[in-house]
Every structure is written in structure tokens, then in C-alpha cells.
Amino acid sequence: TRSPSEISPAIRSRCQEIFFRPLTQDEIKWIAENAALRGNFIIEKNAVSVVGSYADNGREAVNMIQLAGGIALAEERNIISTEDVEWVA
């Protein structure tokens, strides 16, 4: 969870908190590229950079790819363009 205060104190007292460092822009780009590949899309290199610029975490990157992929599919394409990503950013 992002907010440990949402968890009951009785449960929290038995847990170990683990904190992760934020992802780097290169890691976010890697996640975006893999999300596109798993969706059977080809993604333009510049589009990956746009995702890296706008997304703060992996979940946001995947969501952007899913939305941009939806635009590409609606236009009967298998290529996610920079314009698609900019539209959803």
C-alpha cells in the first residue's frame, strides 16, 4: 500500500515496512516497451521517451500504453505512435 495508515494498527504491528526507491526514467521506459510488446504492439522510440517523461511510476506507464494502444487499435494499427502517447499523456 502507499498509505500504511490505511492498515489496521493491529496488523501493522506484525508487519515489516519496506520502502522502495522511485523508478528511474530508463526503468519506466523499459516497462513501457515491455507493456507494448505484451500487447502485440510496436512502439515508436520517441513514444517511449514521451512515456518516460510523463509517467512517474510503472503503473502510470502501463496505463498510458494501454490507452495509446486502444487508440491504435481503433485506427486498425499495431504501431503506437508518439502522437498516440501525447494524446493520452
C-alpha positions as CSV (number, residue, x, y, z in Angstrom):
1,T,0.0,0.0,0.0
2,R,1.1,3.6,-0.5
3,S,-0.5,4.6,2.8
4,P,0.3,2.4,5.8
5,S,-2.1,4.4,7.9
6,E,-4.9,2.7,6.0
7,I,-3.9,-0.6,7.5
8,S,-5.2,-1.6,11.0
9,P,-2.6,-0.9,13.7
10,A,-3.1,-4.5,15.0
11,I,-2.0,-5.8,11.6
12,R,0.7,-3.1,11.1
13,S,2.4,-4.0,14.4
14,R,3.1,-7.5,13.0
15,C,4.4,-6.3,9.7
16,Q,7.7,-5.0,8.4
17,E,7.6,-1.8,6.4
18,I,9.7,-2.0,3.2
19,F,10.3,1.2,1.2
20,F,11.4,1.1,-2.5
21,R,13.3,3.8,-4.3
22,P,11.4,5.5,-7.2
23,L,12.0,4.1,-10.6
24,T,14.4,5.8,-12.9
25,Q,13.3,7.2,-16.2
26,D,15.1,4.3,-18.0
27,E,13.3,1.7,-15.9
28,I,9.9,3.4,-16.7
29,K,10.8,3.4,-20.4
30,W,11.7,-0.3,-20.2
31,I,8.3,-1.1,-18.5
32,A,6.5,0.9,-21.3
33,E,8.4,-1.0,-24.0
34,N,7.5,-4.3,-22.5
35,A,3.9,-3.4,-22.0
36,A,3.7,-2.5,-25.7
37,L,5.3,-5.8,-26.7
38,R,2.9,-7.8,-24.4
39,G,0.0,-6.1,-26.1
40,N,1.5,-7.1,-29.5
41,F,2.3,-3.5,-30.4
42,I,5.3,-1.9,-32.0
43,I,6.0,1.4,-30.2
44,E,8.0,4.3,-31.7
45,K,11.2,5.1,-29.8
46,N,10.1,8.7,-29.3
47,A,6.8,7.5,-27.9
48,V,8.7,5.5,-25.3
49,S,10.6,8.7,-24.4
50,V,7.3,10.6,-24.0
51,V,6.0,7.9,-21.6
52,G,9.3,8.2,-19.7
53,S,8.8,12.0,-19.4
54,Y,5.2,11.9,-18.2
55,A,4.9,8.7,-16.1
56,D,6.1,8.8,-12.5
57,N,5.8,5.0,-11.9
58,G,5.3,1.7,-13.7
59,R,1.6,1.7,-13.3
60,E,1.2,5.0,-15.0
61,A,3.5,3.9,-17.8
62,V,1.4,0.7,-18.4
63,N,-1.8,2.7,-18.3
64,M,-0.5,5.1,-20.9
65,I,0.5,2.3,-23.1
66,Q,-2.9,0.6,-22.7
67,L,-4.7,3.8,-23.6
68,A,-2.4,4.7,-26.5
69,G,-2.8,1.1,-27.7
70,G,-6.6,1.5,-27.7
71,I,-6.2,4.5,-30.0
72,A,-4.0,2.5,-32.3
73,L,-6.4,-0.4,-32.4
74,A,-9.4,1.9,-33.1
75,E,-7.5,3.1,-36.1
76,E,-6.6,-0.5,-37.1
77,R,-2.9,-0.1,-36.4
78,N,-0.4,-2.2,-34.4
79,I,2.0,0.7,-34.0
80,I,1.8,3.1,-31.1
81,S,2.9,6.5,-32.3
82,T,4.3,9.4,-30.4
83,E,1.0,11.3,-31.2
84,D,-1.0,8.5,-29.5
85,V,1.0,8.7,-26.3
86,E,0.9,12.5,-26.3
87,W,-2.8,12.4,-26.7
88,V,-3.2,10.3,-23.5
89,A,-0.5,12.0,-21.5
